[in-house]
Amino acid sequence: MTRRNAPKPADWVLRAEPADGVEGIEAFFEGKAYGWHRHDTYAIGRTLAGVQSFNYRRGMRHSLPGHTMVLHPDEPHDGQAGTGEGFRYRMVYVEPALFQAALGGKALPFVEGGVTTDARLSRATEAVLGQVSRPLEPLELGDALGELAHALAAVSGTVPARATADYASAVRARDFLHANWQRVVTLEELEAATGRDRWSLSRDFRTFYGTSPYRYLTMRRLAAARGMMLRGMTLADVAAGAGFADQSHMTRHFTRTYGMPPARWLRIAGGDGGDGKRG
């Protein structure tokens, strides 16, 4: 892991080298860490010290050392210290498609409340959270993700998706969005690429990937934007290169997604070629 520059002396973020579909951080914050934001991955983590507080699904949650946090894709939340001592935590961000590969087309698991002390999830998160401190071998990471997917399904009581949900069409839509993230994609194009009408496709996509097709496309653009920013490109050039209408359009989406504006994110992420991650 590499230590990143911080916007103030007390705050810091360490970031692991990303693996396919998995990114991890360890961080410490005093006071307010993140504004309201959401992402299209699962955010699964553990508080290591202090009290980690966040608003999530109409309530304030408090995670203590040893608690496991499970935030579902596309669920708005923020983050702050619950006491004056600040908080330290580890978090991994896992693409829903990786859990889908293990669950075989079931609806995505949903763990109510955002914080749990369930022993099954605590055990299943150990190896994945270890990815933050040391790289896992590909097979090791695959096994860890499979165990975590099944633990999430068991704890949440996940059942097979409704009979009308079309997993193959959702996969085709995801592949199409990956191939066309730099341009405007129309609903008619998605219908033609998947063989599903727009309303059925939108429901299917949320069932299997936890967010809407447009939100998923926006996240691909923002991921590309982060890389461009760290390579020293101006925000105006980043916005154009990532497919946004203009810089203000990108900044609005960036802040909603990562809980901070691009300039603060870049200070935390650092300028040494790495890549930051949201809370």
C-alpha positions in Angstrom: 0.0 0.0 0.0 1.1 3.6 -0.6 0.4 6.5 1.7 -1.4 9.4 0.0 -1.2 13.1 0.6 -4.0 14.4 2.8 -6.0 17.6 2.7 -5.2 18.1 6.4 -2.5 16.5 8.6 -4.8 14.2 10.5 -6.5 12.5 7.5 -4.8 9.8 5.4 -5.7 7.1 2.9 -3.7 4.0 2.0 -4.8 2.3 -1.2 -4.1 -1.3 -2.3 -3.3 -2.1 -5.9 -6.7 -2.8 -7.6 -7.5 -6.3 -8.8 -10.1 -7.0 -11.4 -13.4 -5.7 -10.0 -12.0 -5.1 -6.5 -10.5 -2.0 -4.9 -9.5 -1.6 -1.3 -8.4 1.2 1.1 -7.4 1.7 4.6 -8.0 5.2 6.0 -8.2 7.5 9.0 -10.4 10.5 9.3 -11.2 13.1 11.9 -14.6 14.9 11.8 -16.4 14.9 8.4 -14.9 12.4 6.0 -17.4 12.2 3.1 -20.5 14.1 2.0 -23.5 12.3 0.7 -22.5 10.0 -2.2 -23.2 6.5 -3.7 -21.4 4.1 -5.9 -22.3 1.1 -8.1 -20.2 -1.4 -6.1 -20.7 -3.1 -2.8 -18.7 -1.4 0.0 -17.7 -4.0 2.5 -15.5 -3.1 5.4 -14.5 -3.1 9.0 -13.9 -0.4 11.6 -10.5 -0.8 13.2 -10.5 2.0 15.7 -12.9 4.7 16.9 -16.5 5.1 16.0 -17.4 5.3 12.3 -20.8 7.0 11.8 -22.8 7.4 8.6 -26.3 8.1 7.5 -27.7 5.2 5.6 -31.3 4.2 4.7 -33.1 6.8 6.8 -31.0 6.4 9.9 -27.6 7.1 11.5 -25.4 4.0 11.8 -22.5 3.6 14.1 -19.8 1.0 13.5 -17.4 0.0 16.3 -14.1 -1.9 16.1 -14.8 -5.4 14.8 -18.2 -4.6 13.3 -18.7 -5.4 9.6 -20.2 -2.8 7.2 -22.1 -3.9 4.1 -23.4 -1.0 1.9 -25.4 -2.0 -1.1 -24.8 -0.5 -4.5 -26.6 2.7 -5.3 -27.5 3.4 -1.6 -26.7 7.0 -0.6 -24.6 7.5 2.5 -22.0 9.8 4.1 -19.3 9.3 6.6 -17.9 11.0 9.8 -16.2 10.3 13.1 -18.6 9.4 15.9 -16.2 10.8 18.5 -13.5 13.4 18.7 -10.7 10.8 18.3 -11.5 10.0 14.7 -11.9 6.6 13.1 -9.8 4.1 11.2 -11.2 1.5 8.9 -10.6 -0.8 5.9 -13.0 -1.1 3.0 -13.2 -3.1 -0.2 -15.4 -2.2 -3.2 -16.6 -5.2 -5.1 -18.4 -5.1 -8.5 -21.8 -6.8 -8.3 -20.9 -8.8 -11.4 -18.3 -10.8 -9.3 -20.9 -11.9 -6.8 -23.3 -12.7 -9.7 -20.7 -15.1 -11.1 -20.8 -17.0 -7.8 -24.5 -16.8 -7.2 -25.6 -17.8 -10.7 -28.1 -15.1 -11.5 -29.8 -14.7 -8.1 -31.0 -11.2 -7.0 -28.2 -9.3 -5.3 -28.0 -9.9 -1.5 -29.2 -7.1 0.6 -28.0 -6.9 4.3 -30.3 -4.6 6.2 -29.0 -1.8 8.3 -25.5 -1.3 6.9 -23.7 -2.6 10.0 -23.7 -6.2 11.3 -22.0 -8.4 13.9 -23.0 -11.6 12.1 -20.1 -14.1 12.6 -20.6 -15.6 9.1 -19.9 -12.2 7.5 -17.1 -11.4 9.8 -15.3 -14.6 8.8 -16.0 -14.2 5.1 -14.7 -10.7 5.0 -11.3 -11.5 6.6 -9.6 -12.7 3.4 -11.0 -10.0 1.1 -10.1 -7.2 3.5 -6.6 -8.7 3.6 -6.3 -7.6 0.0 -5.8 -4.1 1.4 -2.6 -5.0 3.2 -1.2 -7.6 0.8 -2.0 -8.6 -2.8 -4.0 -11.9 -3.0 -3.2 -14.4 -5.7 -5.9 -14.6 -8.4 -7.2 -18.0 -7.2 -7.1 -16.9 -3.6 -9.1 -13.8 -4.3 -11.6 -15.8 -6.4 -12.2 -18.2 -3.5 -12.5 -15.3 -1.0 -15.1 -13.6 -3.2 -17.0 -16.8 -3.6 -17.2 -17.4 0.1 -18.2 -13.8 0.7 -20.9 -13.9 -1.9 -22.5 -17.0 -0.4 -22.2 -15.5 3.1 -24.0 -12.4 2.0 -26.7 -14.5 0.4 -27.1 -16.6 3.5 -27.3 -13.7 5.9 -29.7 -11.7 3.6 -31.9 -14.7 2.8 -31.4 -14.1 -1.0 -33.8 -16.1 -3.2 -33.6 -16.7 -7.0 -34.6 -13.7 -9.1 -38.2 -13.5 -10.3 -39.0 -15.7 -13.2 -39.4 -12.8 -15.6 -35.9 -11.4 -14.9 -33.5 -12.0 -17.8 -29.9 -12.4 -16.6 -28.5 -12.9 -20.1 -30.0 -9.6 -21.3 -28.6 -7.7 -18.3 -25.1 -9.1 -19.1 -25.5 -8.0 -22.7 -26.4 -4.5 -21.6 -23.5 -4.3 -19.3 -21.1 -5.4 -22.0 -22.6 -2.8 -24.4 -22.1 -0.1 -21.8 -18.5 -1.1 -21.2 -17.8 -0.9 -25.0 -19.5 2.5 -25.4 -19.0 4.5 -22.3 -17.3 7.5 -24.1 -20.4 8.5 -26.0 -24.1 9.0 -25.5 -26.0 5.7 -25.5 -29.7 5.7 -26.3 -32.4 3.5 -24.9 -33.1 2.3 -28.4 -29.6 1.1 -28.8 -29.8 -0.9 -25.5 -33.1 -2.4 -26.6 -31.5 -3.5 -29.9 -28.4 -4.9 -28.2 -30.3 -6.9 -25.5 -33.7 -7.8 -27.1 -35.5 -6.4 -24.1 -37.8 -3.4 -23.9 -36.4 -0.5 -21.9 -38.6 -0.9 -18.8 -37.9 -4.7 -18.5 -34.2 -4.1 -19.1 -34.0 -1.4 -16.4 -35.6 -3.7 -13.8 -33.4 -6.6 -14.8 -30.2 -4.5 -14.6 -31.1 -3.3 -11.1 -31.9 -6.9 -10.0 -28.5 -8.2 -11.1 -26.2 -5.2 -10.8 -27.9 -3.0 -8.2 -28.1 0.2 -10.2 -29.6 1.6 -13.4 -27.9 1.4 -16.8 -27.4 5.2 -16.9 -25.8 5.2 -13.5 -23.6 2.3 -14.4 -22.5 4.2 -17.6 -21.8 7.3 -15.5 -19.6 5.3 -13.1 -17.5 4.0 -16.0 -16.9 7.6 -17.1 -16.0 8.7 -13.6 -13.5 5.8 -13.3 -11.8 6.9 -16.4 -11.9 10.5 -15.2 -10.0 9.6 -12.0 -7.2 8.1 -14.1 -7.0 11.2 -16.3 -6.9 13.5 -13.3 -4.0 11.5 -11.8 -2.1 11.8 -15.1 -2.2 15.6 -14.7 -4.9 16.5 -17.2 -7.0 19.6 -16.6 -10.5 19.1 -15.3 -11.9 20.6 -18.6 -9.9 18.1 -20.6 -10.9 15.3 -18.3 -14.6 16.1 -18.7 -14.3 16.1 -22.4 -12.2 12.9 -22.5 -14.6 11.0 -20.2 -17.7 11.8 -22.2 -19.3 14.5 -20.0 -21.0 17.6 -21.4 -18.7 19.9 -19.6 -16.6 20.3 -16.5 -19.5 21.4 -14.2 -21.4 18.3 -15.4 -18.5 16.0 -14.4 -18.0 17.8 -11.1 -21.7 17.4 -10.1 -21.5 13.6 -10.8 -18.1 13.3 -9.2 -19.2 14.9 -5.9 -22.4 12.9 -5.8 -20.4 9.7 -6.3 -17.3 10.2 -4.2 -18.6 12.5 -1.5 -16.1 15.3 -2.2 -15.2 17.5 -5.2 -12.5 16.5 -7.6 -9.8 18.8 -6.1 -10.1 17.4 -2.6 -10.2 13.8 -4.0 -7.0 14.5 -5.9 -5.2 15.8 -2.8 -6.2 12.6 -0.9 -5.4 10.3 -3.8 -2.0 11.9 -4.3 -0.1 12.6 -7.5 2.2 9.6 -7.7 0.3 7.6 -10.3 -2.1 5.9 -7.9 -5.9 5.9 -7.9 -8.1 7.0 -5.0 -11.3 5.4 -3.9 -14.5 6.5 -2.3 -15.9 5.9 1.1 
